[in-house]
Amino acid sequence: MLKAYDTEVKILGLTFENPILPASGPIVEGLENLLTLNALPLGGLVTKTISVKGAEVMKPCIVGTKNMVYNCELWSELDHEIWIDILKQVVAVKQKPLGISVGYTLADFETIVPKLNPYADFFEVSTHYNKLKLVDLVKCITSLTDKPVLMKTSPQSEGELQFVETVMSSGASGIVAFNSFGPGVVVDLKKRSVLIGTSEGNTWVSGPAIKPFVLKRIAMIREHFPEIPIIGCGGVDSAKDALEMILAGADLVQMLSGALLKGRQNYEVVVNGLKQVMAENDISSIESLRKTGLGLVASGVGGLPEIDETLCIRCGICAKVCPMMAYPQEKELPSVNPSKCMRCGLCESLCPKSAISGVLSIAR
């Protein structure tokens, strides 16, 4: 039985039972989706980005692969008046904090923010399509609401640190980092064309493949801004991913592609897995992990691979992937030729049974 590992997060004057939230996207579009997510053990809710008029999205608009999601979606396809009726019903039964994502022009904000304000616990403002000056954007939003306002940055933005400095000094309550990467292209080889995309063939990329880039950028932002609220977003697919993002500096974690690729039940899998992964890694609370700080100096051992015969299943993966052919192919139990081994760590990282140590981790 697991100890009482503490997953609670208190931030922005709100209490989240755990740090996992959905990210803005198709899975939070409309009443049925939000009510379904409200019934799951998520820490909070977030809406699709709402604007005055619903977006006209080219169809098809989403393609999934094993580790990535490509999309050419825009904001919500529902007008804001429809959203007001949806939010009334959600707020009547919601069991967790609700973030409302909004966009995009000053005129849009002046129209929708006062109308949405009664239903929001916090606002999230995407800068993905917005070309306005950040100072004007933040000051406009914060003048229209008494709720926390978090600015969502895009990896296409130049100078993340300058972005954070600008929005926080202009009155924002925190940031969401990051939106999807792009533009990219999805190729249909048979048709000799792009499969989905805007009129320019552009798509944006999310999913597990982008997580290393997001972790690095969040760690960099946290190092320079130790106290600001940060919601991490990008590449989370498991409880381990979420906790890694918190170690990097996030207070809360949003997930979208991990639910698109595996189904919305993956939210429950991730939340339910938090305490187990916390136990395996001696993490007493989300708060303590957040305050640890991610050390960016590499800690790999760098020695020769050592094989635990009791764990090895003789699968041959280590010999197959070794770039220096340091594992004799004919041996049933792998052994390393030390004169060939470059001590890179690839074999240890890909061993399916963790039977190899000594390169990345301390030898058993």
C-alpha positions in Angstrom: 0.0 0.0 0.0 1.3 3.4 -1.0 2.0 6.1 1.6 0.1 9.3 1.5 2.1 10.9 -1.2 0.9 14.5 -1.6 -0.2 15.4 -5.1 -2.0 18.7 -4.1 -1.0 22.0 -5.7 -1.9 25.4 -4.4 -1.3 28.2 -6.9 -3.0 31.3 -8.2 -5.2 31.3 -5.1 -6.7 28.0 -6.2 -6.3 24.4 -5.0 -5.7 21.6 -7.5 -6.1 18.0 -6.2 -3.3 17.0 -8.5 -1.2 18.8 -11.1 -2.7 17.2 -14.3 -5.0 19.3 -16.5 -6.1 18.9 -20.1 -4.6 21.3 -22.6 -6.7 23.5 -24.9 -7.6 21.5 -28.0 -10.4 19.3 -29.5 -10.7 17.1 -26.5 -12.0 20.1 -24.5 -14.4 21.4 -27.2 -18.0 21.6 -26.1 -20.3 20.5 -23.2 -20.0 16.7 -23.5 -16.2 16.7 -23.5 -15.9 19.0 -20.5 -18.5 17.1 -18.5 -16.7 13.8 -19.3 -13.3 15.3 -18.2 -15.0 16.8 -15.0 -15.9 13.2 -14.0 -12.2 12.1 -14.3 -9.7 12.6 -11.5 -8.0 15.6 -13.1 -6.7 18.5 -11.1 -8.5 21.1 -13.2 -10.2 21.8 -16.5 -9.3 24.0 -19.5 -11.5 25.0 -22.4 -10.8 25.2 -26.1 -9.7 28.7 -27.0 -12.8 30.9 -27.3 -13.2 33.9 -29.6 -16.1 36.0 -30.7 -16.7 33.9 -33.8 -16.0 30.2 -34.2 -13.1 29.3 -36.4 -13.4 27.8 -39.9 -11.0 24.9 -39.8 -9.9 23.1 -42.9 -10.8 19.4 -42.7 -9.2 16.9 -42.2 -7.1 18.6 -39.5 -5.4 16.1 -37.2 -3.0 13.2 -38.0 -1.4 11.0 -35.3 1.7 8.9 -35.4 3.4 6.9 -32.6 5.1 9.9 -31.0 3.6 12.9 -32.6 0.3 14.7 -33.4 0.1 17.0 -36.4 -2.7 19.5 -36.5 -3.9 22.5 -38.5 -6.7 23.4 -36.0 -7.4 27.0 -35.0 -9.5 28.1 -32.1 -12.9 26.8 -31.1 -15.4 26.2 -33.9 -18.2 27.4 -31.6 -19.2 31.1 -31.2 -18.7 32.6 -27.8 -22.5 32.9 -27.2 -22.7 29.1 -27.5 -19.8 28.8 -25.0 -21.6 30.9 -22.5 -24.4 28.4 -22.3 -21.9 25.5 -22.1 -20.0 27.2 -19.3 -23.2 27.8 -17.3 -23.9 24.1 -17.3 -20.2 23.1 -16.6 -19.9 25.5 -13.6 -23.1 24.2 -12.1 -21.5 20.7 -11.6 -17.7 21.2 -11.9 -15.5 19.7 -9.2 -12.2 21.4 -9.9 -10.8 24.8 -11.1 -11.7 25.8 -14.6 -9.4 27.7 -16.9 -10.9 29.5 -19.9 -8.7 29.9 -22.9 -9.4 33.1 -25.0 -8.3 34.9 -28.1 -7.3 37.0 -30.1 -7.7 40.7 -30.8 -8.3 43.6 -28.4 -11.8 43.9 -29.7 -12.4 40.2 -29.2 -11.2 40.4 -25.6 -13.3 43.5 -24.8 -16.4 41.5 -26.0 -15.8 38.1 -24.5 -13.8 38.4 -21.3 -16.5 40.3 -19.3 -19.0 37.7 -20.5 -16.8 34.7 -19.6 -15.5 36.2 -16.4 -18.3 34.8 -14.1 -17.4 31.2 -15.1 -13.6 31.4 -15.1 -11.3 30.5 -12.2 -8.4 31.7 -14.4 -7.8 32.8 -18.0 -5.3 31.4 -20.4 -4.4 33.6 -23.4 -2.7 32.1 -26.4 -0.2 34.2 -28.3 0.0 31.6 -31.1 -1.8 33.7 -33.7 -1.6 37.1 -32.1 0.6 39.8 -33.5 -0.3 42.5 -31.0 2.2 44.0 -28.7 2.4 41.9 -25.6 2.2 44.8 -23.3 -1.1 46.0 -24.8 -2.4 42.5 -24.9 -1.7 41.8 -21.2 -3.0 45.2 -20.0 -6.2 44.8 -22.0 -7.0 41.4 -20.6 -6.1 42.2 -17.0 -8.2 45.3 -17.1 -11.3 43.2 -18.0 -11.1 40.6 -15.2 -10.2 40.1 -11.6 -9.2 36.4 -12.3 -5.6 35.2 -12.8 -4.4 35.7 -16.3 -1.8 33.3 -17.7 -0.1 34.0 -21.0 0.6 31.0 -23.2 3.8 31.3 -25.2 4.7 29.6 -28.5 8.0 27.9 -29.2 8.1 30.0 -32.3 8.4 33.1 -30.1 11.8 34.6 -30.2 13.3 35.0 -26.7 11.3 33.1 -24.1 13.0 35.0 -21.2 12.1 38.4 -22.8 8.5 37.1 -23.3 8.2 36.2 -19.6 9.7 39.4 -18.4 7.4 41.5 -20.6 4.1 39.7 -19.7 4.8 39.5 -16.0 5.9 43.2 -15.8 2.7 44.1 -17.7 0.4 42.4 -15.1 0.1 38.7 -16.0 -0.3 36.2 -13.2 1.9 33.5 -14.8 2.6 31.6 -18.1 1.8 28.5 -19.9 4.7 27.0 -21.7 4.4 25.9 -24.5 2.1 25.8 -27.5 2.7 23.3 -30.3 5.8 23.5 -32.5 5.7 24.5 -36.1 5.0 25.0 -38.8 5.7 21.5 -40.1 4.5 19.4 -43.0 2.8 16.0 -43.1 3.6 14.3 -46.4 1.4 11.8 -48.3 3.9 9.9 -50.4 1.4 8.1 -52.5 -0.4 11.3 -53.5 2.9 13.3 -53.7 1.3 16.0 -51.6 0.8 17.1 -48.0 -1.9 15.2 -46.2 -3.4 18.0 -44.0 -2.5 21.7 -43.6 -3.4 25.3 -44.0 -3.5 26.9 -47.4 0.3 27.0 -47.2 0.5 23.3 -46.2 1.4 24.2 -42.6 0.7 22.0 -39.5 1.8 22.2 -35.9 3.4 19.4 -34.0 2.8 18.1 -30.5 3.2 14.8 -28.6 5.9 12.9 -26.8 8.6 13.8 -29.4 8.7 17.5 -28.3 9.0 16.8 -24.5 12.9 17.3 -24.3 12.6 20.7 -25.9 9.8 21.8 -23.5 11.7 20.5 -20.5 14.8 22.5 -21.4 12.9 25.7 -22.0 10.9 25.4 -18.8 14.1 24.7 -16.8 15.6 27.8 -18.3 12.6 30.0 -17.5 12.4 28.7 -13.9 16.1 29.4 -13.4 15.6 33.0 -14.3 12.1 33.4 -12.7 12.1 31.3 -9.6 8.7 32.4 -8.2 6.3 32.8 -11.1 3.5 30.4 -11.7 4.2 28.1 -14.7 1.9 25.6 -16.3 4.0 23.2 -18.4 2.6 21.8 -21.6 4.1 19.7 -24.4 4.9 16.0 -24.7 3.4 14.6 -21.5 2.2 11.1 -22.0 2.7 9.4 -18.6 2.9 10.1 -14.9 6.7 10.0 -15.2 6.6 12.7 -17.9 4.4 14.9 -15.7 6.8 14.6 -12.8 9.8 15.3 -14.9 8.1 18.5 -16.1 7.4 19.5 -12.5 11.1 18.8 -11.7 12.0 21.1 -14.6 10.0 23.9 -12.9 6.3 23.6 -13.8 3.7 24.0 -11.1 0.9 22.3 -13.1 1.0 20.2 -16.2 -1.3 20.1 -19.2 -1.7 17.1 -21.5 -3.5 16.9 -24.8 -1.7 14.7 -27.4 -1.1 11.9 -24.8 -4.9 11.7 -24.6 -5.5 12.0 -28.4 -3.1 9.2 -29.1 -4.2 6.8 -26.4 -7.7 8.0 -25.7 -9.1 10.2 -22.9 -8.8 7.4 -20.4 -5.0 8.1 -20.4 -5.8 11.1 -18.2 -7.0 8.7 -15.5 -4.0 6.4 -16.1 -1.6 9.4 -15.7 -3.3 10.7 -12.5 -3.6 7.3 -10.9 0.1 6.6 -11.7 1.4 9.7 -10.0 1.7 8.2 -6.5 3.3 5.0 -7.7 6.0 6.9 -9.6 6.5 9.3 -6.7 7.0 6.2 -4.4 9.5 4.7 -6.9 11.6 7.9 -6.9 11.3 9.0 -3.3 9.1 12.1 -4.0 7.0 13.0 -0.9 5.0 15.7 -2.5 4.5 17.7 -5.7 5.6 20.8 -3.9 8.9 19.3 -2.7 9.7 18.1 -6.3 8.9 21.6 -7.7 11.3 23.2 -5.2 14.1 20.7 -6.0 15.2 22.4 -9.2 16.5 20.4 -12.2 20.2 20.1 -12.2 21.4 20.6 -15.7 24.9 19.0 -15.1 24.8 15.5 -16.6 25.0 12.7 -13.9 25.7 9.7 -16.1 28.4 7.4 -14.8 30.3 6.9 -18.1 31.7 3.4 -17.2 31.6 0.2 -19.2 28.3 -1.7 -19.4 27.7 -4.4 -16.8 25.1 -7.1 -17.4 22.9 -8.6 -14.7 22.5 -12.2 -15.7 19.4 -12.6 -13.6 17.6 -9.9 -15.5 18.9 -10.4 -19.0 16.5 -12.2 -21.3 19.0 -12.7 -24.1 17.0 -10.6 -26.5 20.1 -9.4 -28.4 18.9 -5.7 -28.5 22.2 -4.5 -27.0 24.2 -6.2 -29.7 21.9 -5.0 -32.5 22.0 -1.3 -31.5 25.7 -1.0 -30.4 27.3 1.5 -32.8 30.8 0.1 -32.3 29.8 -3.7 -32.4 31.2 -4.1 -28.9 28.8 -7.0 -28.2 29.8 -10.3 -29.9 26.8 -11.2 -32.0 27.1 -14.9 -31.4 27.0 -14.9 -27.6 23.8 -15.9 -26.0 24.6 -13.9 -22.9 26.0 -10.5 -23.9 29.4 -9.5 -22.9 31.2 -6.3 -23.8 34.5 -6.0 -25.6 36.1 -3.1 -23.6 38.5 -2.2 -26.4 35.5 -1.5 -28.7 33.0 0.0 -26.3 32.7 3.8 -26.5 30.7 3.9 -23.2 27.9 5.8 -25.0 24.9 4.5 -23.0 22.7 3.5 -25.9 22.5 -0.2 -24.9 21.6 0.6 -21.3 18.9 3.0 -22.3 17.3 0.5 -24.7 17.5 -2.6 -22.6 13.9 -3.7 -22.1 14.6 -5.3 -18.7 17.1 -2.8 -17.2 19.7 -5.6 -17.2 22.5 -3.2 -18.1 24.1 -0.6 -15.8 27.4 1.1 -15.4 27.2 3.6 -18.2 24.2 5.8 -17.4 23.5 4.5 -13.9 25.7 3.2 -11.1 26.6 -0.5 -11.6 24.6 -2.8 -9.4 
